[in-house]
Amino acid sequence: MDYAVARQRMVAEQLVRRGITHQGVLQAMAKVHRHLFVEEAFWGRAYGDYSLPIGERQTISQPFMVARMTELLELEKDQRVLEIGTGSGYQTAILAELGAKVYSIERNRRLALAARRRLESLGYCDTWIRIGDGSMGWKEKAPFDAIIVSAGAPSIPQCLTEQLADNGRLVLPVGQAWNQVLTKGTKRGTTVRWTEFGDCMFVKLIGEHGWGE
């Protein structure tokens, strides 16, 4: 399989055709080798527009959702981003390609260590991975210019909005266990303005400010 061709087709047919316009996001999605972030058995399906299992009952999000959430972050080079739910590290790599300094939290130790090795082997140096409860954020490294949550929350964790810098953006799925609404908050002073961007479906955000085990 020609993976370079598959990536270009993914960008043209799944992203551009569905309204993704941010050139930096499109370039990052065309560059990052998504098949290297899933098991070899799934390499042939890595560029399809659907999520795939990565073990530990977790998934890598569909390419369109990765691009959509990344675009909503409105990132600029060298901004500090908190990622909740490292997973395989694919979203982390996309953020790094945009020039962000990425602080990522993964509750599953096996996934976190595998993602760290994978990102290091691919040369992503401005990424830091912590094993822990992502629903609590990473207070010691706050404030963040942007926060992205790759798991569905029952409500918006207040601690995450508190860890946003002024003009910071928070993007996350909020709602029921298996059906959420993609939501974006933009912080101005002590006020956060919220906007909804349609239905989505993510695995549950497990933690003190998420769902129980």
C-alpha positions as CSV (number, residue, x, y, z in Angstrom):
1,M,0.0,0.0,0.0
2,D,1.3,3.5,-0.9
3,Y,0.7,5.3,2.4
4,A,1.7,8.7,1.1
5,V,-1.0,8.4,-1.5
6,A,-3.5,7.2,1.1
7,R,-2.7,10.3,3.3
8,Q,-3.3,12.7,0.4
9,R,-6.5,11.0,-0.5
10,M,-7.6,11.1,3.2
11,V,-6.9,14.9,3.3
12,A,-8.7,15.6,0.0
13,E,-11.7,13.3,0.4
14,Q,-12.3,13.3,4.2
15,L,-11.1,16.6,5.4
16,V,-11.2,19.3,2.6
17,R,-14.5,17.9,1.2
18,R,-16.0,18.1,4.7
19,G,-15.0,21.6,5.3
20,I,-11.6,21.6,7.0
21,T,-9.8,24.7,5.7
22,H,-6.9,25.4,8.1
23,Q,-3.8,24.9,6.0
24,G,-1.5,24.0,8.9
25,V,-3.9,21.2,10.0
26,L,-4.2,19.9,6.5
27,Q,-0.4,19.8,6.1
28,A,0.0,18.1,9.4
29,M,-2.6,15.4,8.6
30,A,-0.9,14.8,5.3
31,K,2.5,14.5,6.9
32,V,2.0,12.3,10.0
33,H,2.0,8.6,9.3
34,R,-1.2,7.5,10.9
35,H,-0.6,3.8,10.3
36,L,2.4,3.9,12.6
37,F,0.0,4.8,15.5
38,V,-2.1,1.6,15.2
39,E,-1.2,-2.1,15.3
40,E,0.2,-3.5,12.0
41,A,-2.9,-5.5,11.5
42,F,-4.8,-2.3,11.0
43,W,-2.3,-0.5,8.7
44,G,-4.4,-1.1,5.6
45,R,-7.4,0.6,7.3
46,A,-5.4,3.4,9.0
47,Y,-6.5,6.2,6.5
48,G,-10.2,5.4,6.5
49,D,-12.6,7.8,8.1
50,Y,-13.3,5.8,11.2
51,S,-11.8,5.2,14.6
52,L,-9.7,2.1,15.2
53,P,-8.8,0.1,18.4
54,I,-5.4,0.7,20.0
55,G,-5.8,-1.7,22.9
56,E,-6.9,-1.3,26.5
57,R,-10.5,-0.6,25.2
58,Q,-9.4,2.7,23.7
59,T,-9.4,4.0,20.2
60,I,-7.7,6.4,17.8
61,S,-10.2,8.9,16.6
62,Q,-11.4,9.2,13.0
63,P,-9.2,11.5,10.9
64,F,-12.0,14.1,10.4
65,M,-12.6,14.4,14.2
66,V,-8.9,14.9,14.8
67,A,-8.7,17.6,12.2
68,R,-11.9,19.3,13.3
69,M,-10.9,19.5,17.0
70,T,-7.4,20.6,16.1
71,E,-8.8,23.3,13.8
72,L,-11.1,24.6,16.6
73,L,-8.1,25.1,18.9
74,E,-6.8,27.9,16.6
75,L,-3.2,27.2,17.5
76,E,-0.3,29.4,16.8
77,K,3.4,28.3,16.9
78,D,5.0,27.8,20.3
79,Q,1.7,27.9,22.1
80,R,1.2,25.6,25.1
81,V,-1.4,22.8,24.7
82,L,-2.7,20.4,27.3
83,E,-4.0,17.2,25.7
84,I,-6.2,14.9,27.8
85,G,-6.0,11.3,26.6
86,T,-2.7,10.6,24.8
87,G,-3.9,7.3,23.5
88,S,-1.5,6.1,20.7
89,G,0.0,9.6,20.4
90,Y,-1.5,10.5,17.0
91,Q,-3.2,13.6,18.1
92,T,-0.1,14.6,20.0
93,A,1.9,14.3,16.8
94,I,-0.6,16.5,14.9
95,L,-0.4,19.2,17.6
96,A,3.4,19.0,17.6
97,E,3.5,19.4,13.8
98,L,1.7,22.7,14.3
99,G,4.6,23.9,16.4
100,A,2.8,23.5,19.8
101,K,4.5,22.5,23.0
102,V,2.3,19.6,24.0
103,Y,1.7,18.4,27.6
104,S,-0.3,15.2,27.4
105,I,-1.9,13.1,30.1
106,E,-2.8,9.4,29.7
107,R,-4.4,7.4,32.6
108,N,-3.3,4.0,31.1
109,R,0.3,3.3,31.8
110,R,0.9,0.9,28.9
111,L,-0.6,3.3,26.4
112,A,1.4,6.2,27.8
113,L,4.7,4.5,27.7
114,A,4.1,3.1,24.2
115,A,3.1,6.6,23.0
116,R,6.2,8.2,24.5
117,R,8.5,5.7,22.8
118,R,6.6,6.1,19.5
119,L,6.8,9.9,19.6
120,E,10.5,9.9,20.5
121,S,11.3,7.5,17.7
122,L,9.5,9.8,15.2
123,G,11.5,12.9,16.5
124,Y,8.7,14.8,18.4
125,C,10.8,16.5,21.1
126,D,8.4,19.2,22.3
127,T,6.0,16.7,23.8
128,W,5.7,15.7,27.5
129,I,3.6,12.7,28.6
130,R,2.3,12.2,32.1
131,I,0.5,9.2,33.5
132,G,-2.5,10.2,35.6
133,D,-6.0,11.5,35.9
134,G,-6.5,13.8,32.9
135,S,-9.8,15.1,34.2
136,M,-7.9,17.1,36.8
137,G,-5.6,18.7,34.2
138,W,-1.9,19.5,34.8
139,K,-2.0,22.4,37.3
140,E,1.8,22.6,37.7
141,K,2.2,23.4,34.0
142,A,-0.8,25.8,33.6
143,P,-1.8,28.2,32.2
144,F,-2.4,26.7,28.7
145,D,-3.2,28.5,25.5
146,A,-5.4,25.5,24.5
147,I,-6.8,22.3,26.0
148,I,-8.1,19.4,24.0
149,V,-9.9,16.5,25.6
150,S,-10.0,13.3,23.5
151,A,-12.7,11.6,25.7
152,G,-16.3,12.3,26.5
153,A,-17.0,14.1,29.7
154,P,-20.4,14.2,31.6
155,S,-19.9,17.9,32.2
156,I,-17.2,20.5,31.7
157,P,-14.5,20.1,34.4
158,Q,-14.1,23.5,36.0
159,C,-10.5,22.8,36.8
160,L,-9.7,22.7,33.1
161,T,-11.3,26.2,32.4
162,E,-9.3,27.4,35.4
163,Q,-6.1,26.2,33.8
164,L,-6.7,28.1,30.6
165,A,-4.7,31.3,29.9
166,D,-6.6,34.5,29.0
167,N,-7.9,34.0,25.4
168,G,-7.4,30.2,25.8
169,R,-9.5,27.7,24.1
170,L,-10.9,24.4,25.4
171,V,-12.3,21.8,23.0
172,L,-14.0,18.6,24.3
173,P,-17.0,16.3,23.8
174,V,-19.7,16.7,26.5
175,G,-22.8,14.6,27.2
176,Q,-23.9,11.1,27.7
177,A,-21.6,8.1,28.1
178,W,-21.8,7.1,24.4
179,N,-23.2,10.3,22.7
180,Q,-21.7,13.7,23.2
181,V,-21.7,17.2,21.7
182,L,-18.4,18.7,20.5
183,T,-18.0,21.8,22.5
184,K,-15.6,24.8,22.5
185,G,-15.0,27.3,25.2
186,T,-13.1,30.6,24.7
187,K,-11.9,32.3,27.9
188,R,-11.9,36.1,28.2
189,G,-10.8,37.2,31.7
190,T,-12.9,35.1,34.1
191,T,-15.7,34.4,31.5
192,V,-15.9,31.5,29.2
193,R,-18.0,31.6,26.0
194,W,-19.3,28.2,24.8
195,T,-20.2,27.1,21.3
196,E,-21.5,23.7,20.2
197,F,-20.4,22.0,17.0
198,G,-22.6,18.9,16.6
199,D,-22.9,15.4,17.8
200,C,-19.9,13.1,18.3
201,M,-19.0,9.8,20.0
202,F,-15.9,9.2,22.2
203,V,-14.8,6.8,24.8
204,K,-15.6,8.0,28.3
205,L,-13.4,10.4,30.2
206,I,-12.5,8.4,33.4
207,G,-11.5,10.3,36.5
208,E,-12.4,12.5,39.4
209,H,-14.0,15.1,37.2
210,G,-15.3,12.6,34.6
211,W,-17.0,9.2,34.7
212,G,-16.3,6.5,37.3
213,E,-14.5,3.3,36.4
